[in-house]
Amino acid sequence: MFLEPYQIDALFKNASGSPWVGQVHCLERYRECVPFIASDRKYIMQFITPYFFQGNEFYQDMLFPSTDGGYFIPKASHRLTDISTVNDDGSLSILEPLSETELRSFATALRSACIKFVEEYPHINQFFSRFVNDKIAEFYNRIVIGDFREYADRFTVEVFENIARPNYGFQIHKN
C-alpha cells in the first residue's frame, strides 16, 4: 500500500498518546485500515478484500492449504491482513520484530485494531496472513491471537491451527 503524506497525517490527526487506536478507514479500493500508535511508533493495520473478489485471482487461489494435505475454505466475508510501520519520513515499511519493551503496547493496540474492525463490520470475522519470515509469523501469532483476555466478556478467538504455514488465520466470535 502506498499512502501520500497528507493521508498519513489525516489518519493520525486525532491521535493522543500511546497506545492509541484510530477508526476504520478506506483509503484504497478493497482495502480498509486502522491506524494505531504503540510505544510512540505509528502503524497501520490493513484489512484487504480477498483478491478473488477483486477479480484478480481464481476461486481456488482463495483456498488455504491445510496441514493434512487438504484445503481450508474461508467464509466469503474474510480479510487478508498486513501491518505496516510508518517511518519518520512518512513512508511505509514492513513490520519488523519488536523489542520486549515495545511488545506489550504493540499487542494491546493491535488487538484493539482487530476488535475495532469487527465492531464496525460484524459480518467479517475471519482474518488471514501469510508470512515468509518465521520470526515475524511467530511474533504475529503470539501477539494478535495470543491474549484476548481483556475482551473475553465480548469476544472469543478461534485459531485455525490446521492451516499450513506460511499462512495463519483466526476468527473472532462475538459472545
C-alpha positions as CSV (number, residue, x, y, z in Angstrom):
1,M,0.0,0.0,0.0
2,F,1.2,3.5,-0.8
3,L,-0.1,6.5,1.0
4,E,0.6,10.1,0.4
5,P,1.9,12.1,3.4
6,Y,-1.4,14.0,3.7
7,Q,-3.3,10.7,4.0
8,I,-1.0,9.5,6.8
9,D,-1.3,12.9,8.6
10,A,-5.1,12.6,8.3
11,L,-5.2,9.1,9.7
12,F,-3.2,10.2,12.8
13,K,-4.7,13.7,13.2
14,N,-6.7,12.9,16.4
15,A,-4.0,10.6,17.9
16,S,-3.4,11.1,21.6
17,G,-0.8,9.2,23.5
18,S,0.4,5.6,23.2
19,P,-1.2,3.1,22.8
20,W,-3.9,4.8,20.6
21,V,-6.2,3.2,18.1
22,G,-8.0,5.1,15.4
23,Q,-11.1,4.3,13.4
24,V,-11.6,2.1,10.4
25,H,-10.8,3.9,7.2
26,C,-11.0,3.0,3.5
27,L,-8.1,4.7,1.6
28,E,-8.0,2.3,-1.4
29,R,-10.5,0.2,-3.2
30,Y,-10.7,-3.2,-1.5
31,R,-8.6,-2.1,1.5
32,E,-9.6,-0.8,4.9
33,C,-7.2,0.2,7.5
34,V,-7.0,1.0,11.2
35,P,-4.1,3.3,12.3
36,F,-2.6,2.9,15.7
37,I,0.3,4.1,17.9
38,A,2.3,1.8,20.2
39,S,5.4,2.7,22.1
40,D,5.3,6.1,20.3
41,R,5.6,4.5,16.9
42,K,2.9,4.7,14.2
43,Y,1.4,1.6,12.5
44,I,-1.3,0.8,10.0
45,M,-3.2,-2.5,10.2
46,Q,-4.6,-3.3,6.8
47,F,-7.7,-5.4,6.1
48,I,-7.6,-6.5,2.4
49,T,-10.6,-7.9,0.5
50,P,-9.5,-11.3,-1.0
51,Y,-8.1,-10.9,-4.5
52,F,-10.7,-13.3,-5.9
53,F,-13.4,-10.7,-5.1
54,Q,-11.2,-8.1,-6.7
55,G,-11.3,-10.1,-10.0
56,N,-7.5,-10.8,-9.8
57,E,-7.5,-14.5,-8.9
58,F,-9.4,-17.7,-9.4
59,Y,-11.5,-19.1,-6.6
60,Q,-9.0,-21.9,-6.0
61,D,-6.4,-19.3,-5.2
62,M,-8.5,-18.1,-2.2
63,L,-8.2,-21.6,-0.5
64,F,-5.6,-22.2,2.1
65,P,-3.6,-25.5,2.1
66,S,-4.2,-27.4,5.3
67,T,-1.7,-29.4,7.4
68,D,-3.5,-32.7,6.4
69,G,-2.9,-32.2,2.7
70,G,-6.4,-30.8,2.1
71,Y,-7.7,-27.3,2.0
72,F,-9.2,-24.8,4.4
73,I,-12.1,-22.9,2.8
74,P,-12.7,-19.5,4.3
75,K,-16.0,-17.7,4.5
76,A,-16.8,-15.4,1.7
77,S,-16.6,-12.5,4.1
78,H,-13.0,-12.6,5.3
79,R,-10.0,-10.3,5.1
80,L,-6.3,-10.7,4.5
81,T,-4.2,-8.7,7.0
82,D,-1.0,-6.9,6.8
83,I,0.8,-4.4,9.2
84,S,2.9,-1.5,8.1
85,T,5.2,0.7,10.1
86,V,5.0,4.4,9.4
87,N,8.6,5.7,9.2
88,D,9.7,9.2,10.3
89,D,9.7,10.4,6.7
90,G,6.1,9.3,6.2
91,S,6.9,6.2,4.1
92,L,5.6,2.7,5.0
93,S,7.7,-0.4,5.6
94,I,7.0,-3.9,6.6
95,L,6.8,-4.8,10.2
96,E,9.9,-6.0,11.9
97,P,10.0,-7.9,15.2
98,L,9.8,-5.5,18.2
99,S,11.8,-5.5,21.4
100,E,10.2,-6.9,24.6
101,T,9.7,-3.4,25.9
102,E,7.7,-2.4,22.9
103,L,5.7,-5.6,22.7
104,R,3.1,-5.0,25.4
105,S,2.0,-1.6,24.0
106,F,2.0,-3.0,20.4
107,A,0.0,-6.1,21.3
108,T,-2.7,-4.1,23.1
109,A,-3.1,-1.6,20.2
110,L,-3.1,-4.4,17.6
111,R,-5.7,-6.4,19.3
112,S,-7.8,-3.2,19.7
113,A,-7.4,-2.6,16.0
114,C,-8.8,-6.0,15.2
115,I,-11.7,-5.6,17.6
116,K,-12.4,-2.1,16.1
117,F,-12.7,-3.7,12.7
118,V,-15.0,-6.5,13.9
119,E,-17.2,-4.0,15.7
120,E,-17.5,-1.9,12.5
121,Y,-18.1,-4.9,10.2
122,P,-19.5,-7.7,12.4
123,H,-20.2,-10.0,9.4
124,I,-16.4,-10.1,8.7
125,N,-14.7,-12.0,11.4
126,Q,-12.1,-14.3,9.7
127,F,-8.6,-13.0,9.2
128,F,-5.6,-14.5,7.3
129,S,-2.0,-13.6,6.9
130,R,0.9,-15.0,5.0
131,F,4.4,-14.7,6.4
132,V,7.6,-15.9,4.7
133,N,9.6,-14.9,7.8
134,D,9.0,-17.4,10.6
135,K,10.2,-15.0,13.2
136,I,7.5,-12.4,12.2
137,A,4.9,-15.2,11.9
138,E,5.6,-16.4,15.5
139,F,5.5,-12.8,16.7
140,Y,2.2,-12.0,14.9
141,N,0.6,-15.3,16.1
142,R,1.6,-14.7,19.7
143,I,0.6,-11.0,19.7
144,V,-2.6,-10.9,17.7
145,I,-4.3,-14.0,18.8
146,G,-2.4,-14.8,21.9
147,D,-4.2,-12.8,24.6
148,F,-7.7,-11.7,24.2
149,R,-8.5,-11.8,27.9
150,E,-9.3,-8.1,28.1
151,Y,-12.2,-8.8,25.5
152,A,-13.3,-12.2,26.9
153,D,-16.6,-10.8,28.1
154,R,-17.5,-9.7,24.5
155,F,-15.4,-11.9,22.1
156,T,-13.6,-15.2,21.8
157,V,-10.9,-16.1,19.3
158,E,-10.6,-19.3,17.4
159,V,-7.2,-20.0,15.8
160,F,-7.2,-22.1,12.6
161,E,-4.5,-24.5,13.7
162,N,-4.9,-26.7,10.6
163,I,-3.8,-24.1,8.1
164,A,-0.4,-24.9,6.6
165,R,2.4,-22.4,7.1
166,P,3.3,-19.8,5.9
167,N,-0.4,-19.0,6.3
168,Y,-2.0,-18.1,9.6
169,G,-5.7,-17.5,10.3
170,F,-8.1,-16.8,13.1
171,Q,-11.7,-15.9,13.7
172,I,-13.2,-13.5,16.3
173,H,-16.6,-14.6,17.6
174,K,-18.9,-12.1,19.3
175,N,-20.2,-13.7,22.6
